[in-house]
Amino acid sequence: MKTTIRLEELGLLMFFVLAYQHFFPASWGIFFALFFVPDITFLTYLFSKKTGAVTYNTFHHRGLIALVIIAGFIMKNDWVLKTGLIFMAHSSFDRV
């Protein structure tokens, strides 16, 4: 079962990377610059375990990230859409 889940996550990672490439083919520098930004939330563990857990889980929550992607489409805001796609790819990467 673990292998199946990892393969699914790898497929989702590829999907979001390809979606990013489709919408923003010349923006790979931004992709790589922002890819590990959600992991910076580990620093909030310095405040407390609860603050760290809430912050980390918020930045990796797929439902919230999906809302960011949808908002980017609706508002036609490239930065919001880029951020959502990058964070979603990162979330899948973490689960692989």
Secondary structure, DSSP 8 states (H G I E B T S, - for coil): -HHHHHHHHHHHHHHHHHHHHHH-TT-HHHHHHHTTGGGGGGGGGGT-HHHHHHHHHHHH-HHHHHHHHHHHHHHT-HHHHHHHHHHHHHHHHHH-
